[in-house]
Each structure stands twice: as structure tokens, then as C-alpha cells.
Amino acid sequence: MNAPDKDNKGYQMKRTRGRPPESLVRQRIIDILFAHGPLHGYALSAIYDDIFPPASRRLIYYHLKKGVELGEIELKEIATQSGDYSWGKAAERVYYTMGKSAHPRILKRVKNYKKQKKP
């Protein structure tokens, strides 16, 4: 059996397995959803890249999926938008909103971005 680790202050810390459930990227996504309301993944990713250091779309979509699993983010609707796309005649947009387990923070950067982008 593994012995507990000791941190710098001499307190014993219990070693846990796996990744921590918290994520800075997911928290920032929740903050954006709090300020802007329901958004689809691509729009949310564009806003994220404007406000915070850029993250790949793959990372954003991973955290959206993980947030849905944890109850921090909810699927609001899945809308089909018709048009002439390279892959066909329709695109599917999945809209996300804050979940019941979300704890949004009120960040000045996100609020200022919202005011700045409104006409």
C-alpha cells in the first residue's frame, strides 16, 4: 500500500488516482456561456480564442463533451442549418448552455468582450 505524501508544510496529503475533475478551459467555457447565453461550439471557440490564449477546437469540443458528462454544461438544442457546404447541403449545430452543476465566475474580460462586440 502506498504511504501518503507530505507537502512542504508537513501535512499528509492523500494520493488520488486519475485526472482532477476541474479544468481551467472548461471553467472559462462556463464563464463565456454565463455571459453570452446559449452558443454552438464553433462560436464558443471563436469567442474563447479572442478572450483567452488560443485553444484548439478539438480541446474546446472535448471539454464541452466532458462538461455535459459532469452536468456543468447542458445540450440546449441540435439545429440543422441548410446551405451549400463542401460536405453536403446541411450543417448540424449543437447549442450548449450552463448546466446545474456549473459555478460561473464574473470575469471583467468576458463582460468587456460582450460590451465591445454589441453594436
Secondary structure, 3 states (H helix, E strand, C coil): CCCCEECCCCCEECCCCCCCCCCHHHHHHHHHHHHHCCEEHHHHHHHHHHHCCCCCHHHHHHHHHHHHHHCCEEEEEEEEEEEEECCEEEEEEEEEEECCCCCCCCCHHHHHHHHHHCC
